[in-house]
Amino acid sequence: MTRVTRRELLAAAACAVAAPAFAQPAASLHALAKAKNMRFGSCVAWRPRGADAGSFANPEYAALLERDCGILVPENELKWQQVRPEKHLFDFTRFQPILDYAEAKGMAMRGHTLLWHKAQYFPKWLNQYDFGANPRAEAESLLDFHIRSVCRTYGSRITSFDVVNETIDEKTGQQRETSLSRAFGDADAMVDFAFHAARAHAPGVELVYNDYMSWEPGNEAHRAGVLRLLDGFRKRGVPVDALGVQSHIGAYDRDVRGSAARQEGEWRRFLDGVTAMGYKLVVTEFDVNDKGLPDDIVTRDAAVAAYADAYLSILFDYPQLRDVLVWGMCDKYGWLNGFSPRPDGGIKRATPYDAQFRAKPLREVLARRFAAAAARKG
Protein backbone atom coordinates (compact mmCIF):
# COMPACT_ATOMS: atom_id res chain seq x y z
CA MET A 1 0.00 0.00 0.00
CA THR A 2 1.26 3.44 -0.93
CA ARG A 3 1.88 5.69 2.07
CA VAL A 4 1.84 9.46 2.10
CA THR A 5 4.26 11.51 4.07
CA ARG A 6 3.41 14.11 6.69
CA ARG A 7 4.37 16.82 4.17
CA GLU A 8 1.93 15.39 1.63
CA LEU A 9 -0.85 15.28 4.21
CA LEU A 10 -0.25 18.90 5.09
CA ALA A 11 -0.35 19.81 1.41
CA ALA A 12 -3.67 17.97 1.05
CA ALA A 13 -5.08 19.89 3.98
CA ALA A 14 -3.94 23.19 2.48
CA CYS A 15 -5.90 22.38 -0.65
CA ALA A 16 -8.93 21.28 1.35
CA VAL A 17 -9.33 24.33 3.54
CA ALA A 18 -9.75 28.03 2.91
CA ALA A 19 -8.54 29.18 6.33
CA PRO A 20 -6.15 27.91 8.98
CA ALA A 21 -7.45 25.67 11.78
CA PHE A 22 -9.02 27.57 14.66
CA ALA A 23 -9.56 30.75 12.63
CA GLN A 24 -12.92 32.39 13.29
CA PRO A 25 -15.23 31.20 10.47
CA ALA A 26 -16.12 33.98 8.07
CA ALA A 27 -19.64 32.73 7.34
CA SER A 28 -22.02 30.28 8.89
CA LEU A 29 -22.54 26.91 7.23
CA HIS A 30 -26.27 27.60 7.36
CA ALA A 31 -25.83 30.81 5.34
CA LEU A 32 -23.57 29.14 2.79
CA ALA A 33 -26.02 26.25 2.37
CA LYS A 34 -29.10 28.47 2.22
CA ALA A 35 -27.54 30.50 -0.59
CA LYS A 36 -27.59 27.33 -2.69
CA ASN A 37 -31.11 26.29 -1.62
CA MET A 38 -29.58 23.64 0.64
CA ARG A 39 -29.52 23.08 4.39
CA PHE A 40 -26.81 22.19 6.88
CA GLY A 41 -27.56 20.71 10.27
CA SER A 42 -26.65 18.34 13.06
CA CYS A 43 -28.03 15.84 15.49
CA VAL A 44 -28.66 17.17 18.98
CA ALA A 45 -29.30 15.47 22.30
CA TRP A 46 -31.63 16.30 25.14
CA ARG A 47 -29.44 16.47 28.26
CA PRO A 48 -28.34 12.93 29.16
CA ARG A 49 -25.51 14.20 31.36
CA GLY A 50 -26.84 17.61 32.24
CA ALA A 51 -25.78 20.76 30.46
CA ASP A 52 -22.28 19.41 29.76
CA ALA A 53 -23.28 17.42 26.69
CA GLY A 54 -23.95 17.70 22.99
CA SER A 55 -27.20 19.38 23.93
CA PHE A 56 -28.93 22.67 23.32
CA ALA A 57 -28.89 23.00 27.13
CA ASN A 58 -25.10 23.40 26.94
CA PRO A 59 -24.54 27.10 26.07
CA GLU A 60 -21.24 26.45 24.26
CA TYR A 61 -22.77 23.68 22.18
CA ALA A 62 -25.94 25.68 21.53
CA ALA A 63 -23.76 28.49 20.17
CA LEU A 64 -22.40 26.13 17.50
CA LEU A 65 -25.90 24.97 16.57
CA GLU A 66 -27.25 28.50 16.37
CA ARG A 67 -24.31 29.73 14.31
CA ASP A 68 -24.14 26.96 11.73
CA CYS A 69 -27.37 24.95 11.60
CA GLY A 70 -30.61 25.39 9.71
CA ILE A 71 -31.97 21.93 10.52
CA LEU A 72 -31.64 19.55 13.48
CA VAL A 73 -32.39 15.90 14.16
CA PRO A 74 -32.74 14.22 17.57
CA GLU A 75 -29.87 11.86 18.28
CA ASN A 76 -31.91 9.24 20.19
CA GLU A 77 -35.06 10.91 21.47
CA LEU A 78 -37.47 9.72 18.75
CA LYS A 79 -36.21 6.15 18.52
CA TRP A 80 -38.76 3.50 19.40
CA GLN A 81 -37.04 2.36 22.59
CA GLN A 82 -37.10 5.96 23.84
CA VAL A 83 -40.60 7.05 22.94
CA ARG A 84 -42.43 3.74 23.40
CA PRO A 85 -40.89 1.87 26.33
CA GLU A 86 -44.18 -0.07 26.77
CA LYS A 87 -46.81 -1.04 24.23
CA HIS A 88 -49.38 1.50 25.38
CA LEU A 89 -46.98 4.16 26.68
CA PHE A 90 -45.58 6.98 24.57
CA ASP A 91 -43.06 9.32 26.14
CA PHE A 92 -42.10 12.46 24.22
CA THR A 93 -40.72 14.35 27.21
CA ARG A 94 -37.15 14.30 25.85
CA PHE A 95 -37.99 15.10 22.25
CA GLN A 96 -40.44 17.93 22.91
CA PRO A 97 -37.81 20.34 24.33
CA ILE A 98 -35.54 19.71 21.33
CA LEU A 99 -38.34 20.57 18.92
CA ASP A 100 -39.34 23.63 20.92
CA TYR A 101 -35.72 24.82 20.90
CA ALA A 102 -35.36 24.30 17.14
CA GLU A 103 -38.53 26.21 16.38
CA ALA A 104 -37.57 29.04 18.72
CA LYS A 105 -34.28 29.41 16.83
CA GLY A 106 -35.85 29.16 13.37
CA MET A 107 -34.44 25.71 12.59
CA ALA A 108 -36.24 22.91 10.76
CA MET A 109 -36.50 19.43 12.27
CA ARG A 110 -35.93 15.93 10.90
CA GLY A 111 -37.52 12.87 12.51
CA HIS A 112 -35.33 9.85 13.32
CA THR A 113 -36.67 7.15 13.21
CA LEU A 114 -40.13 5.55 12.94
CA LEU A 115 -38.77 2.00 12.59
CA TRP A 116 -35.17 1.06 13.36
CA HIS A 117 -35.29 -2.47 12.04
CA LYS A 118 -32.66 -4.08 14.24
CA ALA A 119 -33.77 -6.37 17.04
CA GLN A 120 -31.02 -5.13 19.34
CA TYR A 121 -32.58 -1.65 19.23
CA PHE A 122 -36.17 -2.78 19.73
CA PRO A 123 -37.63 -2.22 23.19
CA LYS A 124 -37.60 -5.44 25.18
CA TRP A 125 -41.35 -5.82 25.07
CA LEU A 126 -41.39 -5.81 21.25
CA ASN A 127 -38.78 -8.56 20.98
CA GLN A 128 -40.87 -10.68 23.35
CA TYR A 129 -44.30 -9.71 22.02
CA ASP A 130 -46.97 -12.36 21.42
CA PHE A 131 -48.64 -11.47 18.13
CA GLY A 132 -51.42 -13.98 18.76
CA ALA A 133 -53.46 -16.10 16.38
CA ASN A 134 -53.42 -13.55 13.56
CA PRO A 135 -49.86 -12.18 13.68
CA ARG A 136 -50.02 -10.17 10.44
CA ALA A 137 -53.11 -8.24 11.53
CA GLU A 138 -51.65 -7.62 14.99
CA ALA A 139 -48.32 -6.48 13.53
CA GLU A 140 -50.06 -4.07 11.16
CA SER A 141 -52.13 -2.66 14.01
CA LEU A 142 -49.10 -2.25 16.27
CA LEU A 143 -46.92 -0.58 13.62
CA ASP A 144 -49.68 1.66 12.34
CA PHE A 145 -50.47 2.79 15.87
CA HIS A 146 -46.84 3.71 16.44
CA ILE A 147 -46.44 5.65 13.21
CA ARG A 148 -49.83 7.33 13.61
CA SER A 149 -49.05 8.37 17.19
CA VAL A 150 -45.71 9.97 16.26
CA CYS A 151 -46.77 11.50 12.96
CA ARG A 152 -50.08 12.93 14.11
CA THR A 153 -48.36 14.44 17.13
CA TYR A 154 -45.42 15.96 15.25
CA GLY A 155 -45.85 15.40 11.52
CA SER A 156 -46.82 19.01 10.80
CA ARG A 157 -43.68 20.23 12.63
CA ILE A 158 -41.18 17.85 11.01
CA THR A 159 -39.98 18.30 7.43
CA SER A 160 -38.42 14.85 6.85
CA PHE A 161 -38.78 11.44 8.49
CA ASP A 162 -36.38 8.50 8.48
CA VAL A 163 -39.28 6.08 8.19
CA VAL A 164 -37.23 2.86 8.12
CA ASN A 165 -33.65 2.68 9.34
CA GLU A 166 -31.10 -0.04 8.57
CA THR A 167 -33.33 -2.92 7.50
CA ILE A 168 -30.58 -4.32 5.22
CA ASP A 169 -28.05 -6.66 6.81
CA GLU A 170 -24.62 -5.38 5.85
CA LYS A 171 -23.14 -8.88 5.53
CA THR A 172 -25.81 -10.58 3.43
CA GLY A 173 -27.51 -7.70 1.64
CA GLN A 174 -30.87 -9.15 2.68
CA GLN A 175 -33.44 -7.69 5.01
CA ARG A 176 -33.02 -8.46 8.70
CA GLU A 177 -35.43 -10.74 10.53
CA THR A 178 -37.09 -9.58 13.74
CA SER A 179 -40.20 -10.34 15.76
CA LEU A 180 -42.02 -7.73 13.69
CA SER A 181 -40.94 -8.95 10.26
CA ARG A 182 -41.77 -12.55 11.24
CA ALA A 183 -45.25 -11.45 12.28
CA PHE A 184 -45.74 -9.72 8.92
CA GLY A 185 -44.53 -12.90 7.22
CA ASP A 186 -42.53 -10.84 4.75
CA ALA A 187 -40.02 -8.07 5.42
CA ASP A 188 -40.96 -6.30 2.18
CA ALA A 189 -44.56 -6.17 3.34
CA MET A 190 -43.45 -4.70 6.67
CA VAL A 191 -41.31 -1.86 5.24
CA ASP A 192 -43.89 -1.12 2.53
CA PHE A 193 -46.57 -0.85 5.21
CA ALA A 194 -44.40 1.52 7.26
CA PHE A 195 -43.97 3.95 4.36
CA HIS A 196 -47.63 3.83 3.35
CA ALA A 197 -48.62 4.50 6.96
CA ALA A 198 -46.18 7.40 7.20
CA ARG A 199 -47.57 8.94 4.01
CA ALA A 200 -51.12 8.57 5.31
CA HIS A 201 -50.39 10.08 8.71
CA ALA A 202 -47.83 12.72 7.67
CA PRO A 203 -48.84 13.91 4.19
CA GLY A 204 -46.40 16.33 2.62
CA VAL A 205 -43.43 15.22 4.73
CA GLU A 206 -40.30 13.88 3.00
CA LEU A 207 -40.10 10.11 3.60
CA VAL A 208 -36.60 8.63 3.75
CA TYR A 209 -35.06 5.17 3.83
CA ASN A 210 -31.89 5.58 5.93
CA ASP A 211 -28.86 3.26 5.99
CA TYR A 212 -25.09 3.24 6.56
CA MET A 213 -23.93 1.48 3.37
CA SER A 214 -20.48 2.94 3.02
CA TRP A 215 -18.21 3.76 0.12
CA GLU A 216 -15.33 1.79 1.66
CA PRO A 217 -14.38 -1.67 0.31
CA GLY A 218 -16.20 -4.53 1.98
CA ASN A 219 -19.61 -2.88 1.70
CA GLU A 220 -20.51 -4.24 -1.73
CA ALA A 221 -23.23 -6.60 -0.46
CA HIS A 222 -24.74 -3.83 1.63
CA ARG A 223 -24.90 -1.39 -1.27
CA ALA A 224 -26.38 -4.03 -3.57
CA GLY A 225 -29.02 -4.87 -0.99
CA VAL A 226 -30.01 -1.22 -0.62
CA LEU A 227 -30.32 -0.86 -4.39
CA ARG A 228 -32.58 -3.94 -4.52
CA LEU A 229 -34.71 -2.52 -1.73
CA LEU A 230 -35.08 0.84 -3.47
CA ASP A 231 -35.86 -0.84 -6.78
CA GLY A 232 -38.56 -2.89 -5.05
CA PHE A 233 -40.07 0.25 -3.56
CA ARG A 234 -40.18 1.86 -7.00
CA LYS A 235 -41.76 -1.15 -8.69
CA ARG A 236 -44.38 -1.57 -5.95
CA GLY A 237 -45.28 2.12 -5.82
CA VAL A 238 -44.13 2.60 -2.23
CA PRO A 239 -43.99 6.31 -1.26
CA VAL A 240 -40.26 6.70 -0.59
CA ASP A 241 -38.81 10.09 -1.50
CA ALA A 242 -35.13 9.84 -0.65
CA LEU A 243 -32.22 7.69 0.43
CA GLY A 244 -30.60 8.73 3.67
CA VAL A 245 -26.84 8.28 3.23
CA GLN A 246 -25.58 8.13 6.80
CA SER A 247 -21.94 8.81 5.83
CA HIS A 248 -20.11 7.44 8.86
CA ILE A 249 -16.87 7.24 6.90
CA GLY A 250 -13.45 6.30 8.21
CA ALA A 251 -9.89 7.42 7.47
CA TYR A 252 -8.27 4.31 8.89
CA ASP A 253 -4.77 4.76 7.50
CA ARG A 254 -2.63 7.51 6.07
CA ASP A 255 -3.21 6.64 2.43
CA VAL A 256 -6.29 8.84 2.32
CA ARG A 257 -5.95 9.99 -1.28
CA GLY A 258 -5.25 6.52 -2.63
CA SER A 259 -8.10 5.06 -0.62
CA ALA A 260 -10.55 7.67 -1.86
CA ALA A 261 -9.48 7.23 -5.47
CA ARG A 262 -10.00 3.46 -5.29
CA GLN A 263 -13.48 3.92 -3.90
CA GLU A 264 -14.79 6.71 -6.11
CA GLY A 265 -15.89 4.63 -9.11
CA GLU A 266 -17.99 2.13 -7.16
CA TRP A 267 -19.49 4.87 -5.03
CA ARG A 268 -20.54 6.92 -8.04
CA ARG A 269 -22.10 3.85 -9.65
CA PHE A 270 -24.12 3.28 -6.50
CA LEU A 271 -25.32 6.89 -6.31
CA ASP A 272 -26.06 6.89 -10.06
CA GLY A 273 -28.23 3.83 -9.50
CA VAL A 274 -30.12 5.50 -6.66
CA THR A 275 -30.76 8.77 -8.47
CA ALA A 276 -31.65 7.05 -11.76
CA MET A 277 -34.62 5.54 -9.91
CA GLY A 278 -35.82 9.04 -9.07
CA TYR A 279 -34.75 9.22 -5.43
CA LYS A 280 -33.36 12.28 -3.72
CA LEU A 281 -30.31 12.08 -1.45
CA VAL A 282 -29.90 13.20 2.16
CA VAL A 283 -26.60 13.08 4.06
CA THR A 284 -28.08 12.24 7.44
CA GLU A 285 -25.22 11.39 9.85
CA PHE A 286 -21.83 12.55 8.59
CA ASP A 287 -18.60 12.12 10.57
CA VAL A 288 -15.08 10.81 9.98
CA ASN A 289 -13.61 8.02 12.12
CA ASP A 290 -9.87 8.64 12.55
CA LYS A 291 -9.13 5.48 14.53
CA GLY A 292 -6.16 4.43 12.44
CA LEU A 293 -4.49 7.82 12.10
CA PRO A 294 -1.52 9.05 14.17
CA ASP A 295 -1.98 11.02 17.36
CA ASP A 296 -0.44 14.23 15.99
CA ILE A 297 -3.31 16.68 15.63
CA VAL A 298 -2.05 18.54 12.55
CA THR A 299 -1.44 15.31 10.67
CA ARG A 300 -4.73 13.82 11.77
CA ASP A 301 -6.81 16.88 10.91
CA ALA A 302 -5.17 17.07 7.49
CA ALA A 303 -5.98 13.45 6.71
CA VAL A 304 -9.56 13.73 7.97
CA ALA A 305 -10.13 16.91 5.93
CA ALA A 306 -8.66 15.44 2.75
CA TYR A 307 -10.67 12.23 3.07
CA ALA A 308 -13.89 14.09 3.85
CA ASP A 309 -13.36 16.44 0.93
CA ALA A 310 -12.91 13.56 -1.51
CA TYR A 311 -16.11 11.97 -0.23
CA LEU A 312 -18.24 15.11 -0.10
CA SER A 313 -17.06 16.32 -3.50
CA ILE A 314 -18.82 13.30 -5.01
CA LEU A 315 -22.08 13.72 -3.12
CA PHE A 316 -22.24 17.45 -3.77
CA ASP A 317 -22.04 16.72 -7.50
CA TYR A 318 -25.61 15.36 -7.32
CA PRO A 319 -28.33 18.04 -7.53
CA GLN A 320 -30.61 15.56 -5.74
CA LEU A 321 -28.68 16.37 -2.54
CA ARG A 322 -30.05 19.28 -0.52
CA ASP A 323 -29.67 18.46 3.18
CA VAL A 324 -26.34 17.64 4.84
CA LEU A 325 -26.31 16.82 8.55
CA VAL A 326 -23.35 15.90 10.72
CA TRP A 327 -23.67 13.46 13.63
CA GLY A 328 -22.49 15.97 16.17
CA MET A 329 -20.81 19.38 15.99
CA CYS A 330 -18.05 19.03 18.57
CA ASP A 331 -15.40 16.34 19.18
CA LYS A 332 -15.85 16.54 22.94
CA TYR A 333 -19.26 14.87 22.74
CA GLY A 334 -18.77 12.65 19.69
CA TRP A 335 -20.44 9.25 19.88
CA LEU A 336 -17.42 7.60 18.24
CA ASN A 337 -15.29 8.24 21.33
CA GLY A 338 -17.19 5.49 23.11
CA PHE A 339 -18.38 3.38 20.18
CA SER A 340 -15.02 3.07 18.40
CA PRO A 341 -12.29 4.40 20.72
CA ARG A 342 -8.80 5.19 19.50
CA PRO A 343 -6.06 2.82 20.72
CA ASP A 344 -4.23 5.78 22.27
CA GLY A 345 -7.35 6.89 24.15
CA GLY A 346 -7.40 10.26 22.40
CA ILE A 347 -10.51 12.19 21.45
CA LYS A 348 -11.64 11.51 17.90
CA ARG A 349 -11.28 14.45 15.48
CA ALA A 350 -14.51 13.41 13.72
CA THR A 351 -16.66 16.54 13.73
CA PRO A 352 -16.43 20.18 12.52
CA TYR A 353 -15.29 21.64 15.87
CA ASP A 354 -12.69 20.41 18.34
CA ALA A 355 -13.15 19.72 22.05
CA GLN A 356 -12.53 23.41 22.77
CA PHE A 357 -15.32 24.42 20.35
CA ARG A 358 -12.85 25.75 17.77
CA ALA A 359 -13.39 25.34 14.04
CA LYS A 360 -11.22 22.69 12.37
CA PRO A 361 -10.17 21.94 8.79
CA LEU A 362 -13.15 19.58 8.51
CA ARG A 363 -15.48 22.49 9.11
CA GLU A 364 -13.74 24.45 6.36
CA VAL A 365 -14.19 21.54 3.95
CA LEU A 366 -17.94 21.74 4.55
CA ALA A 367 -17.89 25.51 4.03
CA ARG A 368 -15.96 25.20 0.80
CA ARG A 369 -18.25 22.49 -0.55
CA PHE A 370 -21.37 24.57 0.07
CA ALA A 371 -19.74 27.66 -1.41
CA ALA A 372 -18.77 25.76 -4.58
CA ALA A 373 -22.04 23.85 -4.95
CA ALA A 374 -24.40 24.52 -7.82
CA ALA A 375 -27.62 26.17 -6.64
CA ARG A 376 -30.45 23.68 -6.24
CA LYS A 377 -33.60 24.48 -8.18
CA GLY A 378 -37.06 24.68 -6.72
Secondary structure, 3 states (H helix, E strand, C coil): CCCCCHHHHHHHHHHHCCCCCCCCCCCCHHHHHHCCCCEEEEEEECCCCCCCCCECCCHHHHHHHHHHCCEEEECCCCCHHHHCCECCECCCCCHHHHHHHHHHCCCEEEEEEEEECCHHHCCHHHHCCCCCCCHHHHHHHHHHHHHHHHHHHHHHHCCEEEEEECCECCCCCCECCCHHHHHHCCHHHHHHHHHHHHHHHCCCCEEEEEECCCCCCCCHHHHHHHHHHHHHHHHHCCCCCEEEECCEEECCCCCHHHHHHHHHHHHHHHHHHHHHCCCEEEEEEEEEECCCCCCCHHHHHHHHHHHHHHHHHHHHCCCCEEEEEECCCEHHHCCHHHHCCCCCCCCCCCCCECCCCCECHHHHHHHHHHHHCCCCCC
